[in-house]
Amino acid sequence: MFFELIGNVAETELIAQGKSIRELPRLVKLYGKARWKKMKGNCDIRFKSGSVVKAELHWYEAHGVGRKEIKIKRLLD
């Protein structure tokens, strides 16, 4: 990962869960069968260059598996 999360993710929101996740077959193949959810939230992140910005993040998570494939969707002011 080329960035690091600083603090907790705030304003988390459920985007999709279960069969409404387009990537569900791939997630099950890679990480195992679980109750998958696609989530989004805001968090401060630090890039490897040292700069700190607030960003909107998207990720997949499941109980017992944790957060996987955290992506930066956009940088916030």
C-alpha positions as YAML, in Angstrom:
chain: A
units: angstrom
residues:
- id: 1
  name: MET
  ca: [0.00, 0.00, 0.00]
- id: 2
  name: PHE
  ca: [1.43, 3.41, -0.89]
- id: 3
  name: PHE
  ca: [-0.44, 5.21, 1.91]
- id: 4
  name: GLU
  ca: [-1.07, 4.78, 5.64]
- id: 5
  name: LEU
  ca: [-4.32, 5.39, 7.53]
- id: 6
  name: ILE
  ca: [-4.03, 7.94, 10.33]
- id: 7
  name: GLY
  ca: [-6.62, 7.53, 13.06]
- id: 8
  name: ASN
  ca: [-10.05, 5.98, 12.65]
- id: 9
  name: VAL
  ca: [-12.23, 5.95, 9.56]
- id: 10
  name: ALA
  ca: [-15.18, 8.33, 10.09]
- id: 11
  name: GLU
  ca: [-18.59, 8.64, 8.44]
- id: 12
  name: THR
  ca: [-18.64, 4.98, 7.38]
- id: 13
  name: GLU
  ca: [-21.47, 4.00, 5.08]
- id: 14
  name: LEU
  ca: [-22.59, 0.69, 3.60]
- id: 15
  name: ILE
  ca: [-22.56, 0.74, -0.22]
- id: 16
  name: ALA
  ca: [-23.48, -2.87, -1.00]
- id: 17
  name: GLN
  ca: [-23.67, -6.26, 0.68]
- id: 18
  name: GLY
  ca: [-24.02, -9.88, -0.30]
- id: 19
  name: LYS
  ca: [-25.04, -10.64, -3.87]
- id: 20
  name: SER
  ca: [-25.26, -6.97, -4.83]
- id: 21
  name: ILE
  ca: [-21.43, -6.74, -4.74]
- id: 22
  name: ARG
  ca: [-20.14, -7.12, -8.31]
- id: 23
  name: GLU
  ca: [-16.81, -8.55, -7.15]
- id: 24
  name: LEU
  ca: [-18.31, -11.17, -4.81]
- id: 25
  name: PRO
  ca: [-17.08, -14.31, -6.67]
- id: 26
  name: ARG
  ca: [-13.53, -12.92, -6.75]
- id: 27
  name: LEU
  ca: [-13.62, -12.00, -3.05]
- id: 28
  name: VAL
  ca: [-14.85, -15.48, -2.10]
- id: 29
  name: LYS
  ca: [-12.14, -17.09, -4.22]
- id: 30
  name: LEU
  ca: [-9.35, -14.95, -2.73]
- id: 31
  name: TYR
  ca: [-10.38, -14.58, 0.92]
- id: 32
  name: GLY
  ca: [-13.05, -17.23, 1.54]
- id: 33
  name: LYS
  ca: [-16.79, -17.40, 1.97]
- id: 34
  name: ALA
  ca: [-18.07, -14.77, 4.38]
- id: 35
  name: ARG
  ca: [-20.72, -12.08, 4.71]
- id: 36
  name: TRP
  ca: [-19.06, -9.47, 2.49]
- id: 37
  name: LYS
  ca: [-19.88, -5.76, 2.57]
- id: 38
  name: LYS
  ca: [-18.60, -2.90, 0.45]
- id: 39
  name: MET
  ca: [-18.05, 0.17, 2.61]
- id: 40
  name: LYS
  ca: [-16.97, 3.78, 2.28]
- id: 41
  name: GLY
  ca: [-15.70, 6.36, 4.74]
- id: 42
  name: ASN
  ca: [-13.44, 9.35, 5.28]
- id: 43
  name: CYS
  ca: [-10.02, 9.28, 6.90]
- id: 44
  name: ASP
  ca: [-6.75, 11.18, 7.07]
- id: 45
  name: ILE
  ca: [-4.02, 9.37, 5.15]
- id: 46
  name: ARG
  ca: [-0.26, 9.79, 4.90]
- id: 47
  name: PHE
  ca: [1.47, 9.13, 1.59]
- id: 48
  name: LYS
  ca: [5.01, 7.74, 1.47]
- id: 49
  name: SER
  ca: [6.19, 11.25, 0.58]
- id: 50
  name: GLY
  ca: [5.00, 12.39, 4.03]
- id: 51
  name: SER
  ca: [2.09, 14.58, 2.97]
- id: 52
  name: VAL
  ca: [-1.15, 14.16, 4.94]
- id: 53
  name: VAL
  ca: [-4.56, 14.64, 3.31]
- id: 54
  name: LYS
  ca: [-8.19, 13.75, 4.00]
- id: 55
  name: ALA
  ca: [-9.61, 11.19, 1.55]
- id: 56
  name: GLU
  ca: [-12.72, 9.19, 0.77]
- id: 57
  name: LEU
  ca: [-11.90, 5.49, 0.92]
- id: 58
  name: HIS
  ca: [-13.74, 2.41, -0.36]
- id: 59
  name: TRP
  ca: [-13.05, -1.14, 0.87]
- id: 60
  name: TYR
  ca: [-14.50, -4.61, 1.30]
- id: 61
  name: GLU
  ca: [-14.91, -6.15, 4.75]
- id: 62
  name: ALA
  ca: [-16.24, -9.30, 6.34]
- id: 63
  name: HIS
  ca: [-16.45, -10.56, 9.90]
- id: 64
  name: GLY
  ca: [-13.41, -12.65, 10.72]
- id: 65
  name: VAL
  ca: [-11.57, -11.44, 7.62]
- id: 66
  name: GLY
  ca: [-11.32, -7.68, 8.22]
- id: 67
  name: ARG
  ca: [-10.85, -4.83, 5.76]
- id: 68
  name: LYS
  ca: [-9.46, -5.77, 2.37]
- id: 69
  name: GLU
  ca: [-8.51, -3.82, -0.74]
- id: 70
  name: ILE
  ca: [-8.68, -0.27, 0.61]
- id: 71
  name: LYS
  ca: [-8.85, 2.20, -2.28]
- id: 72
  name: ILE
  ca: [-8.64, 6.00, -2.42]
- id: 73
  name: LYS
  ca: [-11.66, 7.23, -4.36]
- id: 74
  name: ARG
  ca: [-11.08, 10.96, -4.03]
- id: 75
  name: LEU
  ca: [-9.15, 13.51, -2.03]
- id: 76
  name: LEU
  ca: [-11.21, 15.87, 0.14]
- id: 77
  name: ASP
  ca: [-10.49, 19.46, 1.19]
...
